[in-house]
Amino acid sequence: MWHFLKNFIIVFVALFLIAGVLGLIKNGQDKGPETVSISKMVEEINAGQVQKVIIQGNTLKLQLKDDKAKLQEVLKEPNGTFGDIVKNYGVASSSLNQLSVEVKGENSWKFWLANILPILLPLAIFILFFYFMTRGVQGMNNKAMGFGQSNPRQTGPDDKNKKTFNDVAGAKESKQELEEVVDFLKDPKKFAEMGAKIPKGVLLVGSPGTGKTLLARAVAGEANVPFFNMSGSEFVEMFVGVGASRVRDLFNKAKKEAPAIVFIDEIDAVGRRRGAGLGGGHDEREQTLNQILVEMDGFDPNLGVIVIAATNRPDVLDPALLRPGRFDRRVMLDLPDIKDREEILAIHAQNKPLAAEVSLRKVAERTPGFSGADLANLLNEAAILTVRRGLKKVGELEILESIEKVLLGPERKNRVISDQEKKMTAYHEAGHAVVGHFSIHCDPVRKVSVISRGQAGGYTLKMPTEDKYYHTLAQFRDELAMMLGGYVVEKTIFGDGMISTGPSSDLTNATKVAHDMVVRYGMSVLGPRTFGDHQEMVFLGREITEQRDYSEKTAEGIDKEVSNFLAEAEKRAKVIVDSHRQQLDDLVKELMEKETIEQEEIQRILGPRQ
């Protein structure tokens, strides 16, 4: 439709311009010489009024002696001459002697405009319209023919942005797993001589931001081979067969450039378990998945094309993808530990001027649970904050503030709250800090603030001193007490009737933790077992249904145990608050004045942990 409209507009504009040109020519002709008869011309010649006669084709132009007189034009017969006219009309010889006669050639462009153009113009318009219509249809056909072609992002060995293992900090075990792939791409004959078959496919599994795509690019860079990158969602269209066609085209391109690497990011978009959709088993996604399986089966083991895919949902992938002969090898990418975080920070800090007091080790200690993408974003936010403040180097203060921004959101210092709400927020956050400080299994409290960040009216920031991979029952109990610390303080200080909506998120998180302790971790009196089997409908979202493998009586027991854990946590928080009431009031006083208190000041006010 757009092509037709565009062509119509072009033809309309062309017609408008041509009409304008013809109009100008006509107006120019209308302002030309005055047409007179032959008898009038003879009369003026005999009267001695004509100074010059210009003969041009079938036209005679008369220039009168009167300078103010208009040029006159006489049309003669095609076969007649000026001499015949003079002779036939009896022009006096004395009058002819006074004339100046000039002969000019025919004006070709006027002839074309006047005679040929009216004939050729409709034909030219038709040809022009037909050309543009044909061109539009051809463009649509080309798009239709190219609809099933893949458009992967391709990088070659000579690419300036080529990545290697040196650009990937941490992930030592993952890189070791992939070194065999690199070795195969460099020298496949070595493996063939030993009768070894390199894995056809490598599945990179890890949380978002852990560097799956970067690691795949690094493999291609180390092997110095072409790299074809497509996302799983780019295969699937609303038209049947397009995804399968794009898969075939992608693998054909890779085979022509072999040895090469095909990287499919977010493969769970097309690789989910078949038969789980609502529309039956013959939908476009399953057709695309089937074609991927066929292409991987059709690979010559020594062809030199390796498929690398990435996902953060390996649990939803079709088993046919994971069997030997397809994605033979699974490489896990965990969140970086403290040493890996330090190395990642060092890479992203290369182009940023850091102040002398900045210690990347300390930054790594303050960022447990951060992915590689989070760390890159952290330093970028710190650099932006440095520019905003007009500083020349990124300081420790800017980095610490950026950590809180990444974790909790931006500060809202301009948010106006009443003194009563500020006091309630101060007591609430101080309650978290006091209970967490005096619970030995809780992580140290790093910062307390009544300044709003994100959705929180205030916040209490705690961070571990080292990376943790497991949680004990004692840790869960202390963390539950800390979560309920703000709720308990509000009840203690302001009374039951003044409990605010502030603890709502704390109660939600505490209830979830207590529920997981019972149904997932077997930490209750119900025994060492789990309760419930969460099933996911692939296209309906996460945890849509839960298969209950326990009775209603057991469900009552689960609810009772969850309530017991929460009641115990509230009781423990109450004991800590009552026994350290003075430290609580002192902390609130400092918060009301300074609004934000760091770890050193917190330890000075509260004293040593017991």
C-alpha positions as CSV (number, residue, x, y, z in Angstrom):
1,M,0.0,0.0,0.0
2,W,2.8,2.4,0.9
3,H,4.6,1.7,-2.4
4,F,1.5,2.4,-4.4
5,L,0.9,5.7,-2.5
6,K,4.5,6.7,-3.0
7,N,4.4,6.0,-6.7
8,F,1.1,7.9,-7.0
9,I,2.6,11.0,-5.3
10,I,5.6,10.9,-7.6
11,V,3.5,10.8,-10.7
12,F,1.2,13.5,-9.4
13,V,4.2,15.8,-8.7
14,A,5.6,15.1,-12.2
15,L,2.3,16.0,-13.9
16,F,2.1,19.2,-11.8
17,L,5.6,20.3,-12.9
18,I,4.9,19.5,-16.5
19,A,1.7,21.4,-16.4
20,G,3.5,24.3,-14.9
21,V,6.1,24.3,-17.7
22,L,3.5,24.2,-20.4
23,G,1.6,27.0,-18.7
24,L,4.8,29.2,-18.7
25,I,5.4,28.4,-22.3
26,K,1.8,29.3,-23.2
27,N,2.0,32.5,-21.2
28,G,5.2,33.3,-22.9
29,Q,3.6,32.8,-26.3
30,D,0.6,34.9,-25.3
31,K,3.0,37.8,-24.6
32,G,4.7,37.4,-28.1
33,P,4.4,39.4,-31.4
34,E,1.0,40.7,-32.6
35,T,-0.4,38.5,-35.4
36,V,-1.6,40.6,-38.5
37,S,-2.8,39.6,-42.0
38,I,-0.8,39.7,-45.2
39,S,-2.9,42.6,-46.5
40,K,-2.1,44.6,-43.4
41,M,1.6,43.8,-43.8
42,V,1.5,45.0,-47.5
43,E,-0.4,48.1,-46.4
44,E,2.3,49.0,-43.8
45,I,5.2,48.3,-46.2
46,N,3.7,50.6,-48.9
47,A,3.2,53.3,-46.2
48,G,6.8,53.1,-45.3
49,Q,6.1,52.0,-41.7
50,V,8.1,48.8,-41.8
51,Q,11.8,48.9,-41.1
52,K,12.8,45.2,-41.2
53,V,11.3,41.9,-42.2
54,I,12.5,38.7,-40.5
55,I,11.8,35.5,-42.4
56,Q,11.7,32.4,-40.1
57,G,10.1,29.3,-41.7
58,N,6.4,30.0,-42.3
59,T,6.5,33.1,-40.2
60,L,7.2,36.7,-41.2
61,K,8.1,39.1,-38.4
62,L,7.7,42.8,-39.0
63,Q,9.8,45.4,-37.1
64,L,8.2,48.8,-37.5
65,K,10.1,52.1,-37.6
66,D,8.2,53.2,-34.5
67,D,10.3,52.0,-31.6
68,K,7.2,51.9,-29.3
69,A,5.3,49.7,-31.8
70,K,4.9,46.0,-31.0
71,L,6.6,43.4,-33.1
72,Q,4.2,42.0,-35.7
73,E,3.9,38.5,-37.0
74,V,2.5,37.2,-40.3
75,L,1.8,33.6,-41.2
76,K,2.4,32.7,-44.8
77,E,1.6,29.6,-46.8
78,P,4.0,26.7,-46.4
79,N,5.0,26.7,-50.1
80,G,4.9,30.5,-50.6
81,T,7.8,32.9,-50.3
82,F,8.2,36.5,-49.3
83,G,9.0,37.4,-52.9
84,D,5.7,35.8,-54.2
85,I,3.8,37.8,-51.6
86,V,5.4,41.0,-52.7
87,K,4.8,40.3,-56.3
88,N,1.2,39.1,-55.9
89,Y,0.1,41.9,-53.7
90,G,1.7,44.7,-55.7
91,V,4.2,46.1,-53.3
92,A,5.9,49.2,-54.7
93,S,9.6,48.8,-55.6
94,S,10.5,52.0,-53.8
95,S,9.0,50.7,-50.5
96,L,11.0,47.4,-50.9
97,N,14.2,49.3,-51.3
98,Q,13.7,50.8,-47.8
99,L,13.2,47.4,-46.2
100,S,15.9,45.3,-44.5
101,V,15.2,41.6,-45.0
102,E,16.7,38.8,-42.7
103,V,16.3,35.1,-43.0
104,K,16.6,32.9,-39.8
105,G,16.4,29.1,-39.2
106,E,13.5,27.3,-37.6
107,N,13.6,27.3,-33.7
108,S,13.8,23.6,-32.9
109,W,12.9,23.6,-29.2
110,K,9.7,25.7,-29.8
111,F,8.8,23.3,-32.6
112,W,9.1,20.3,-30.2
113,L,7.2,22.0,-27.5
114,A,4.5,23.2,-29.7
115,N,4.0,20.1,-31.8
116,I,5.7,17.0,-30.5
117,L,5.4,17.4,-26.7
118,P,1.5,17.2,-26.6
119,I,1.8,13.8,-28.3
120,L,4.7,12.3,-26.3
121,L,3.6,13.6,-22.9
122,P,0.8,11.1,-22.2
123,L,3.0,8.3,-23.4
124,A,5.8,9.4,-21.1
125,I,3.4,9.6,-18.1
126,F,2.2,6.1,-18.8
127,I,5.7,4.7,-19.0
128,L,6.8,6.5,-15.8
129,F,3.8,5.2,-13.9
130,F,4.3,1.7,-15.2
131,Y,8.0,1.8,-14.2
132,F,7.3,2.9,-10.6
133,M,4.6,0.3,-10.2
134,T,6.8,-2.4,-11.5
135,R,9.6,-1.2,-9.2
136,G,7.4,-1.3,-6.2
137,V,6.1,-4.8,-6.9
138,Q,9.7,-6.0,-7.5
139,G,10.8,-4.6,-4.1
140,M,7.9,-6.3,-2.4
141,N,8.8,-9.6,-4.1
142,N,12.4,-9.2,-3.0
143,K,11.3,-8.6,0.5
144,A,9.0,-11.6,0.3
145,M,11.8,-13.7,-1.1
146,G,14.2,-12.5,1.7
147,F,11.6,-13.0,4.5
148,G,12.9,-16.4,5.2
149,Q,16.6,-15.4,5.2
150,S,18.5,-15.0,8.4
151,N,20.3,-11.8,9.2
152,P,22.9,-12.8,11.8
153,R,25.3,-10.3,13.3
154,Q,28.6,-11.6,11.9
155,T,32.1,-10.8,13.1
156,G,35.2,-12.0,11.4
157,P,38.7,-12.7,12.5
158,D,39.8,-9.2,11.4
159,D,37.1,-7.5,13.4
160,K,38.4,-4.6,15.5
161,N,36.1,-5.4,18.4
162,K,37.2,-9.1,18.6
163,K,37.1,-10.5,22.1
164,T,39.5,-13.1,23.6
165,F,39.7,-14.9,26.9
166,N,41.7,-12.0,28.3
167,D,38.6,-9.8,28.0
168,V,36.7,-12.3,30.2
169,A,37.5,-11.9,33.9
170,G,36.9,-14.8,36.2
171,A,35.0,-17.8,35.0
172,K,38.2,-19.9,35.0
173,E,36.4,-23.3,35.0
174,S,34.1,-22.2,32.2
175,K,37.0,-21.0,30.0
176,Q,38.9,-24.3,30.6
177,E,35.8,-26.2,29.4
178,L,35.8,-24.1,26.2
179,E,39.5,-24.3,25.5
180,E,38.9,-27.7,23.9
181,V,36.4,-26.2,21.5
182,V,39.0,-23.5,20.6
183,D,41.6,-26.2,20.1
184,F,39.3,-28.2,17.8
185,L,38.5,-25.2,15.7
186,K,42.2,-24.4,15.3
187,D,43.3,-28.0,14.6
188,P,40.4,-30.5,13.9
189,K,42.7,-33.1,12.4
190,K,44.4,-33.7,15.7
191,F,41.1,-34.9,17.2
192,A,40.1,-36.9,14.1
193,E,43.3,-38.9,14.2
194,M,42.6,-39.9,17.7
195,G,39.0,-40.9,16.9
196,A,37.7,-38.2,19.2
197,K,34.5,-36.3,18.4
198,I,34.3,-32.7,19.5
199,P,30.9,-31.7,21.0
200,K,28.6,-30.4,18.3
201,G,27.0,-28.0,20.7
202,V,27.8,-26.2,23.9
203,L,25.1,-24.8,26.2
204,L,26.1,-21.9,28.3
205,V,23.9,-21.7,31.4
206,G,23.9,-18.8,33.9
207,S,22.0,-15.9,35.4
208,P,21.4,-12.8,33.3
209,G,24.6,-10.6,33.1
210,T,27.1,-13.4,33.9
211,G,28.8,-13.0,30.5
212,K,27.4,-15.8,28.4
213,T,27.5,-13.8,25.2
214,L,30.9,-12.4,25.9
215,L,32.3,-15.8,26.5
216,A,30.9,-17.1,23.2
217,R,32.5,-14.2,21.4
218,A,35.8,-14.8,23.2
219,V,35.8,-18.5,21.9
220,A,35.4,-17.2,18.3
221,G,38.1,-14.6,18.9
222,E,40.5,-17.2,20.4
223,A,39.9,-19.6,17.5
224,N,40.1,-16.7,15.0
225,V,37.0,-17.9,13.2
226,P,33.8,-16.2,11.9
227,F,31.1,-15.7,14.6
228,F,27.4,-15.8,13.7
229,N,25.1,-14.4,16.4
230,M,21.3,-14.5,16.5
231,S,18.8,-14.4,19.3
232,G,16.2,-17.1,19.6
233,S,13.3,-14.6,19.2
234,E,14.6,-13.6,15.8
235,F,13.7,-16.9,14.3
236,V,10.0,-16.9,15.1
237,E,7.5,-15.0,13.1
238,M,3.7,-15.1,12.8
239,F,4.0,-16.9,9.4
240,V,4.4,-20.6,9.3
241,G,7.8,-21.9,8.0
242,V,9.7,-18.6,8.3
243,G,11.6,-19.7,11.5
244,A,12.7,-23.0,9.9
245,S,13.8,-21.2,6.8
246,R,15.9,-18.8,8.8
247,V,17.5,-21.7,10.6
248,R,18.5,-23.4,7.4
249,D,19.8,-20.1,6.0
250,L,21.9,-19.5,9.1
251,F,23.5,-22.9,9.1
252,N,24.2,-22.7,5.4
253,K,26.0,-19.4,5.9
254,A,28.1,-20.9,8.7
255,K,29.0,-24.0,6.6
256,K,30.2,-21.8,3.8
257,E,32.5,-20.0,6.3
258,A,33.6,-23.1,8.2
259,P,35.3,-23.4,10.6
260,A,32.9,-21.1,12.3
261,I,30.7,-20.6,15.4
262,V,27.0,-20.2,15.4
263,F,25.7,-18.5,18.6
264,I,22.0,-18.6,19.5
265,D,21.3,-16.3,22.5
266,E,18.2,-17.0,24.6
267,I,17.6,-20.3,23.0
268,D,14.7,-21.0,25.4
269,A,12.6,-18.7,23.1
270,V,12.5,-21.5,20.5
271,G,13.9,-24.5,22.4
272,R,11.1,-25.0,25.0
273,R,9.7,-28.4,25.6
274,R,7.4,-29.4,22.8
275,G,3.8,-30.2,23.3
276,A,3.4,-27.8,26.1
277,G,1.7,-25.0,24.2
278,L,-2.0,-24.3,24.1
279,G,-2.4,-24.5,20.4
280,G,-1.2,-28.0,19.9
281,G,2.1,-29.3,18.7
282,H,2.3,-27.9,15.2
283,D,3.0,-24.3,15.9
284,E,5.7,-22.1,14.4
285,R,8.0,-22.4,17.4
286,E,8.0,-26.1,17.3
287,Q,8.7,-26.1,13.6
288,T,11.7,-23.9,14.2
289,L,13.0,-26.2,17.0
290,N,12.6,-29.2,14.8
291,Q,14.7,-27.6,12.1
292,I,17.4,-26.8,14.7
293,L,17.5,-30.4,15.7
294,V,17.7,-31.5,12.1
295,E,20.6,-29.1,11.3
296,M,22.6,-30.2,14.3
297,D,22.1,-33.9,13.4
298,G,23.2,-33.2,9.8
299,F,26.6,-31.8,10.8
300,D,29.7,-33.6,9.7
301,P,31.7,-34.1,12.9
302,N,34.8,-32.7,11.3
303,L,33.0,-29.9,9.4
304,G,34.2,-27.3,11.8
305,V,30.9,-25.7,12.7
306,I,30.1,-25.5,16.4
307,V,26.8,-24.3,17.9
308,I,27.0,-22.4,21.1
309,A,23.7,-21.5,22.8
310,A,22.9,-19.5,26.0
311,T,20.1,-19.6,28.4
312,N,19.1,-18.8,32.0
313,R,16.3,-21.3,31.9
314,P,17.8,-24.8,31.2
315,D,14.9,-26.4,33.0
316,V,12.4,-25.5,30.2
317,L,14.4,-26.8,27.3
318,D,13.3,-29.7,25.3
319,P,15.1,-33.0,26.2
320,A,15.9,-33.6,22.5
321,L,18.2,-30.5,22.6
322,L,20.2,-31.8,25.5
323,R,20.9,-35.3,24.4
324,P,24.3,-36.4,23.3
325,G,25.0,-35.5,19.7
326,R,23.4,-32.0,20.0
327,F,24.3,-29.9,23.0
328,D,26.7,-32.4,24.4
329,R,28.4,-30.1,26.9
330,R,26.8,-27.8,29.4
331,V,29.0,-25.0,30.9
332,M,27.8,-23.3,34.0
333,L,28.5,-19.6,34.6
334,D,27.9,-18.7,38.3
335,L,27.8,-15.2,39.8
336,P,31.4,-14.1,40.3
337,D,33.0,-14.5,43.7
338,I,35.0,-11.8,45.4
339,K,38.2,-12.5,43.4
340,D,36.4,-12.6,40.1
341,R,34.5,-9.4,40.9
342,E,37.8,-7.7,41.6
343,E,39.1,-8.8,38.2
344,I,35.9,-7.7,36.4
345,L,36.1,-4.3,38.1
346,A,39.7,-3.9,37.0
347,I,38.7,-4.5,33.3
348,H,35.8,-2.0,33.4
349,A,38.0,0.5,35.3
350,Q,40.7,0.6,32.6
351,N,39.2,3.7,30.8
352,K,38.1,5.4,33.9
353,P,40.4,7.7,36.1
354,L,40.1,6.4,39.6
355,A,41.2,8.3,42.7
356,A,44.1,7.0,44.7
357,E,41.9,6.1,47.6
358,V,39.7,3.7,45.6
359,S,40.4,0.1,46.3
360,L,38.8,-2.4,43.9
361,R,39.1,-5.1,46.6
362,K,36.9,-3.1,48.9
363,V,34.4,-2.5,46.1
364,A,34.4,-6.2,45.4
365,E,33.7,-6.9,49.1
366,R,30.7,-4.5,49.0
367,T,29.1,-6.1,46.0
368,P,28.3,-9.7,46.7
369,G,25.7,-11.1,44.3
370,F,26.6,-8.7,41.6
371,S,26.9,-10.0,38.1
372,G,29.5,-8.8,35.6
373,A,26.8,-6.6,33.9
374,D,26.0,-5.1,37.4
375,L,29.6,-4.3,38.0
376,A,30.0,-2.6,34.6
377,N,26.8,-0.6,35.3
378,L,28.2,0.3,38.8
379,L,31.4,1.9,37.5
380,N,29.4,3.6,34.7
381,E,27.0,5.2,37.2
382,A,30.0,6.2,39.3
383,A,31.6,7.9,36.3
384,I,28.4,9.7,35.5
385,L,28.1,10.9,39.1
386,T,31.7,12.1,39.0
387,V,31.0,14.2,35.9
388,R,27.8,15.6,37.5
389,R,29.7,16.8,40.5
390,G,32.4,18.4,38.3
391,L,35.3,16.1,39.6
392,K,38.3,14.9,37.6
393,K,38.5,11.4,39.1
394,V,36.1,8.8,40.3
395,G,36.3,8.7,44.1
396,E,35.3,6.1,46.7
397,L,32.3,8.1,47.7
398,E,30.9,8.1,44.2
399,I,31.4,4.3,43.9
400,L,29.7,3.6,47.2
401,E,26.7,5.8,46.3
402,S,26.5,4.0,42.9
403,I,26.4,0.6,44.7
404,E,23.3,1.8,46.6
405,K,21.8,3.2,43.5
406,V,22.2,-0.1,41.6
407,L,20.8,-2.1,44.6
408,L,17.9,0.2,45.8
409,G,17.4,2.9,43.1
410,P,18.2,6.6,43.0
411,E,17.9,8.8,46.0
412,R,14.9,11.0,46.5
413,K,16.2,13.8,48.7
414,N,13.7,16.3,47.6
415,R,10.8,14.1,48.8
416,V,9.0,16.2,51.5
417,I,7.8,14.2,54.5
418,S,6.5,15.4,57.9
419,D,8.6,15.3,61.0
420,Q,6.3,12.5,62.4
421,E,6.8,10.3,59.3
422,K,10.6,11.0,59.4
423,K,10.7,10.0,63.1
424,M,8.7,6.8,62.4
425,T,11.0,6.0,59.5
426,A,14.1,6.6,61.7
427,Y,12.8,4.2,64.4
428,H,11.8,1.6,61.8
429,E,15.2,1.5,60.1
430,A,17.0,1.8,63.5
431,G,15.0,-1.3,64.6
432,H,16.4,-3.3,61.6
433,A,19.9,-2.1,62.4
434,V,19.8,-2.8,66.2
435,V,18.3,-6.3,65.8
436,G,20.7,-7.1,62.9
437,H,23.7,-5.8,64.9
438,F,23.0,-7.9,67.9
439,S,22.1,-11.1,66.0
440,I,25.5,-12.7,65.5
441,H,24.4,-14.8,62.5
442,C,23.3,-11.7,60.5
443,D,25.6,-10.0,58.1
444,P,27.1,-6.7,59.4
445,V,25.0,-3.6,59.0
446,R,26.9,-1.3,56.6
447,K,24.6,1.7,56.4
448,V,21.3,3.1,57.7
449,S,19.4,6.0,56.1
450,V,16.0,7.7,56.2
451,I,16.5,9.1,52.7
452,S,14.1,7.5,50.3
453,R,15.5,5.3,47.6
454,G,13.3,3.6,44.9
455,Q,10.1,2.4,46.5
456,A,11.6,2.4,50.0
457,G,11.0,5.2,52.5
458,G,14.4,4.4,54.1
459,Y,16.8,1.5,54.1
460,T,19.2,-0.5,56.2
461,L,22.0,-2.0,54.1
462,K,23.7,-5.1,55.3
463,M,26.4,-7.1,53.4
464,P,28.4,-10.2,54.2
465,T,32.1,-10.1,54.8
466,E,32.6,-13.1,52.4
467,D,30.7,-14.9,49.7
468,K,28.0,-17.4,50.9
469,Y,26.6,-20.3,49.1
470,Y,24.6,-21.9,51.8
471,H,22.2,-20.7,54.6
472,T,21.9,-22.4,57.9
473,L,18.9,-22.5,60.2
474,A,20.5,-20.2,62.6
475,Q,21.1,-17.6,59.9
476,F,17.5,-17.8,58.7
477,R,16.3,-17.3,62.3
478,D,18.5,-14.2,62.8
479,E,17.5,-12.8,59.4
480,L,13.8,-13.2,60.2
481,A,14.3,-11.4,63.4
482,M,16.0,-8.5,61.6
483,M,13.3,-8.4,59.0
484,L,10.7,-8.0,61.7
485,G,12.8,-5.5,63.7
486,G,11.2,-2.4,62.1
487,Y,7.7,-3.9,62.8
488,V,8.5,-4.6,66.4
489,V,9.9,-1.2,67.1
490,E,6.9,0.5,65.6
491,K,4.7,-1.5,67.9
492,T,6.9,-0.8,70.9
493,I,7.4,2.9,70.4
494,F,4.2,4.1,68.9
495,G,1.7,1.4,70.1
496,D,-0.4,-1.1,68.3
497,G,-2.8,1.5,67.0
498,M,0.0,3.4,65.2
499,I,1.6,0.6,63.1
500,S,2.1,1.9,59.6
501,T,2.2,0.4,56.2
502,G,6.0,0.7,56.1
503,P,6.7,-2.9,57.3
504,S,4.6,-4.4,54.4
505,S,7.5,-5.4,52.3
506,D,9.4,-6.7,55.4
507,L,6.4,-8.9,56.3
508,T,6.1,-10.2,52.7
509,N,9.8,-11.2,52.6
510,A,9.8,-12.7,56.1
511,T,6.7,-14.8,55.2
512,K,8.3,-16.1,52.0
513,V,11.6,-17.0,53.8
514,A,9.7,-18.8,56.6
515,H,7.6,-20.7,54.0
516,D,10.7,-21.8,52.1
517,M,12.2,-23.0,55.4
518,V,9.2,-25.3,55.8
519,V,8.3,-26.5,52.3
520,R,11.8,-26.4,50.5
521,Y,14.5,-26.8,53.1
522,G,13.0,-29.2,55.6
523,M,13.9,-27.0,58.6
524,S,10.6,-27.5,60.5
525,V,9.2,-30.2,62.8
526,L,7.3,-31.6,59.8
527,G,10.4,-33.5,58.9
528,P,13.1,-33.7,56.2
529,R,10.9,-33.5,53.1
530,T,9.7,-30.9,50.6
531,F,6.1,-30.0,50.0
532,G,4.6,-29.2,46.6
533,D,5.9,-29.6,43.1
534,H,5.9,-26.4,41.1
535,Q,5.0,-26.9,37.4
536,E,5.4,-24.3,34.7
537,M,3.2,-23.9,31.7
538,V,5.7,-22.9,29.2
539,F,3.7,-20.2,27.5
540,L,1.7,-19.0,30.5
541,G,4.5,-17.6,32.7
542,R,6.2,-18.8,35.8
543,E,4.8,-21.0,38.5
544,I,1.2,-21.0,37.2
545,T,0.3,-24.2,38.8
546,E,1.4,-26.1,41.9
547,Q,0.9,-29.7,42.3
548,R,0.0,-30.4,45.9
549,D,1.4,-33.7,47.1
550,Y,0.2,-33.3,50.6
551,S,-3.1,-33.4,52.4
552,E,-5.2,-30.5,53.9
553,K,-4.1,-31.6,57.3
554,T,-0.5,-31.2,56.2
555,A,-1.3,-27.8,54.7
556,E,-2.6,-26.7,58.1
557,G,0.7,-28.0,59.6
558,I,2.7,-26.0,57.1
559,D,0.8,-22.8,57.9
560,K,1.3,-23.5,61.6
561,E,5.0,-23.9,61.2
562,V,5.4,-20.7,59.1
563,S,3.5,-18.8,61.8
564,N,5.7,-20.4,64.5
565,F,8.9,-19.2,62.8
566,L,7.5,-15.7,62.4
567,A,6.2,-15.6,66.0
568,E,9.6,-16.8,67.2
569,A,11.4,-14.1,65.1
570,E,9.1,-11.4,66.5
571,K,9.8,-12.5,70.1
572,R,13.6,-12.5,69.5
573,A,13.4,-9.1,67.9
574,K,11.4,-7.8,70.9
575,V,13.9,-9.1,73.4
576,I,16.8,-7.4,71.5
577,V,14.9,-4.1,71.2
578,D,14.0,-4.0,74.9
579,S,17.5,-4.8,76.1
580,H,19.1,-2.2,73.9
581,R,16.5,0.6,74.1
582,Q,19.1,3.3,74.9
583,Q,21.3,2.4,71.8
584,L,18.1,2.4,69.7
585,D,17.2,6.0,70.9
586,D,20.8,7.2,70.3
587,L,20.8,5.8,66.8
588,V,17.4,7.4,66.0
589,K,18.8,10.8,67.3
590,E,21.7,10.6,65.0
591,L,19.5,9.6,62.0
592,M,17.2,12.5,62.6
593,E,20.2,14.9,62.5
594,K,22.4,13.3,59.8
595,E,19.8,11.2,57.9
596,T,22.5,8.7,56.8
597,I,24.9,6.8,59.1
598,E,27.8,4.6,57.9
599,Q,29.1,1.4,59.4
600,E,31.8,3.0,61.6
601,E,29.3,5.4,63.2
602,I,26.8,2.5,63.7
603,Q,29.4,0.4,65.6
604,R,30.4,3.4,67.7
605,I,26.7,4.0,68.8
606,L,25.7,0.4,69.3
607,G,28.9,-1.0,70.6
608,P,30.4,-4.4,70.0
609,R,28.2,-7.3,68.7
610,Q,27.3,-9.8,71.5
